[in-house]
Amino acid sequence: MIIGLTGKNAAGKGEAANYLKSKGFIYYSLSDVIRDEATKRGIEHSRDNLIKIGNELREKFAPNYLAQQINAKIREILRNNSKQNFAIDSIRSPFEAKELMKNKDFTLVGIDAPIGTRFKRLVERNRIGDAKTLEDFKKQEQRENLKSDTNQQLDATFGMAKEIISNNGALEEFHTKIDDLLNHLERKNKRQISRN
């Protein structure tokens, strides 16, 4: 099973990934490819810098470049362990989603939460480059939705999700929703296997 996570900033993708890791999923983030590049260049890992580098990599190589790098890692592991599960985070472009959809048993999951809840979480985690006001947060999100092959397109990517989890309650409730999704996907996979 390969779970891809997409959604807006501070919706809870990282928390979903951590929970899946606790269940034995191998975790990859498309942003790791960007962070590695930023480190090579000696550039601070601020949100704006990472977005800029990600857009540069997509422009230089291909719009699906980040996902191609992760797919290579997945295929290497699956050669030795076909039962391994994966959680893939930071899917921000339809091209990245389509590349990952080439994998058997891949499901794109959209994590959603109201903007007020997301902004509150953003302020609490206090990462470098995060918006300090709700107005700045809204502007930042607009910049992350440019209709360009090499830029982030969060809304378009979210629209491709086959499953949506709303993360607007307590953490335990969110974990229960993830468990319910995993059970649903396992049942679905078993039905497909029995048909073949």
C-alpha positions in Angstrom: 0.0 0.0 0.0 1.3 3.4 -0.9 -0.4 6.4 0.6 0.3 9.8 -0.9 -0.5 12.9 1.2 -1.6 16.2 -0.2 -3.2 19.3 1.3 -2.7 22.9 2.3 -0.1 24.1 4.8 -0.7 23.0 8.4 -3.7 20.7 7.4 -2.0 17.8 9.2 -0.1 16.0 6.5 3.0 15.7 8.7 0.9 14.3 11.6 -0.7 11.8 9.2 2.7 10.7 8.0 4.0 10.3 11.6 1.0 8.1 12.4 1.6 6.0 9.3 5.3 5.7 10.3 4.2 4.4 13.7 2.3 1.6 11.8 5.4 0.5 9.9 5.1 2.6 6.8 8.3 3.8 5.2 8.1 7.6 4.9 9.3 9.8 2.1 8.7 13.4 1.5 9.1 15.0 -1.9 10.5 18.0 0.0 13.5 15.9 1.1 14.8 16.1 -2.4 14.5 19.9 -2.2 16.0 20.1 1.2 19.0 18.0 0.0 19.5 20.5 -2.8 19.2 23.5 -0.5 21.8 21.9 1.8 24.2 21.3 -1.2 23.8 25.0 -2.1 24.2 26.2 1.5 20.8 27.8 1.5 18.6 28.2 4.6 15.6 25.8 4.6 12.9 28.5 4.8 9.6 27.9 3.2 10.2 30.5 0.5 13.6 29.1 -0.4 12.4 25.6 -0.6 9.5 26.6 -2.8 11.9 28.4 -5.1 14.3 25.5 -5.3 11.5 23.0 -5.9 10.2 25.2 -8.8 13.7 25.4 -10.2 14.2 21.6 -10.1 10.8 21.0 -11.8 11.8 23.6 -14.5 15.3 22.2 -15.0 14.4 18.5 -15.1 10.7 17.8 -15.4 7.4 18.8 -13.6 7.3 15.3 -12.1 11.1 15.2 -11.2 10.6 15.1 -7.4 8.2 12.2 -7.6 10.5 10.4 -10.0 13.3 10.5 -7.3 10.9 9.0 -4.7 9.6 6.4 -7.1 13.1 5.1 -7.7 13.5 4.6 -3.9 10.2 2.8 -3.7 10.9 0.4 -6.5 14.3 -0.4 -5.0 12.7 -1.4 -1.7 9.8 -3.3 -3.3 12.3 -5.5 -5.2 13.2 -7.0 -1.9 9.9 -6.7 0.0 6.7 -6.5 -2.0 4.6 -6.2 1.2 6.2 -3.0 2.4 3.9 0.0 2.9 4.8 3.6 2.1 3.7 7.1 3.1 4.6 9.9 0.7 4.3 13.5 1.8 4.5 16.9 0.2 2.8 16.1 -3.1 2.1 19.6 -4.4 1.7 19.3 -8.2 -0.6 17.2 -10.4 2.5 16.0 -12.3 3.9 14.6 -9.1 0.6 13.0 -8.2 0.4 11.4 -11.7 3.9 10.1 -11.5 3.2 8.4 -8.1 -0.1 7.0 -9.5 2.0 4.8 -11.7 2.6 2.6 -8.6 0.2 -0.2 -8.0 -1.8 0.2 -4.8 -1.2 4.0 -4.7 -3.9 6.2 -3.2 -3.8 10.0 -3.1 -5.3 11.2 0.2 -6.2 14.8 0.7 -5.9 16.2 4.3 -8.2 19.1 4.9 -8.8 21.6 7.7 -10.4 25.0 8.0 -8.1 27.9 7.3 -8.4 29.3 10.9 -7.4 25.9 12.4 -4.5 25.7 10.0 -3.3 29.2 10.8 -3.4 28.5 14.5 -1.3 25.3 14.0 1.1 27.3 11.8 1.7 29.9 14.5 2.2 27.2 17.2 4.8 25.3 15.2 6.6 28.5 14.3 8.8 27.3 11.4 11.2 29.6 9.5 9.3 31.5 6.8 5.8 30.8 8.1 3.3 33.6 7.8 2.8 35.7 11.0 -0.7 37.0 10.2 -3.8 35.4 8.7 -3.7 37.8 5.8 -0.1 36.9 5.0 -1.0 33.2 5.3 -3.8 33.7 2.7 -1.4 35.5 0.3 1.2 32.7 0.8 -1.5 30.1 -0.2 -2.4 32.1 -3.3 1.3 32.0 -4.4 1.3 28.3 -4.0 -1.5 27.8 -6.5 0.0 29.2 -9.6 -1.3 27.6 -12.8 2.2 26.6 -14.1 3.7 23.2 -14.9 6.7 23.9 -12.8 5.1 25.6 -9.8 3.1 24.2 -6.9 -0.6 23.7 -7.6 -2.1 22.7 -4.2 -5.7 23.1 -5.1 -5.4 21.2 -8.4 -3.5 18.4 -6.7 -6.0 18.2 -3.8 -8.7 17.9 -6.4 -7.1 14.6 -7.6 -7.3 12.9 -4.2 -9.4 9.7 -4.2 -9.9 10.0 -0.4 -10.3 13.0 1.8 -9.7 13.2 5.6 -11.0 16.2 7.5 -8.6 17.1 10.3 -10.7 19.6 12.3 -11.0 17.8 15.7 -8.9 16.1 18.3 -5.7 14.2 17.4 -7.3 10.9 18.5 -10.2 11.5 16.1 -7.8 12.2 13.3 -5.9 8.9 14.0 -9.2 7.0 14.0 -10.1 8.5 10.6 -6.7 7.3 9.3 -7.3 3.8 10.7 -10.7 3.7 9.1 -9.1 4.7 5.7 -6.4 2.0 6.0 -9.1 -0.6 6.8 -11.2 0.6 3.8 -8.1 0.4 1.5 -7.2 -3.1 2.7 -10.7 -4.4 2.1 -10.7 -2.8 -1.3 -7.3 -4.4 -2.2 -8.5 -7.8 -1.0 -11.6 -7.5 -3.3 -9.4 -6.6 -6.3 -7.1 -9.6 -5.6 -10.1 -12.0 -5.3 -11.4 -10.7 -8.7 -8.1 -11.5 -10.4 
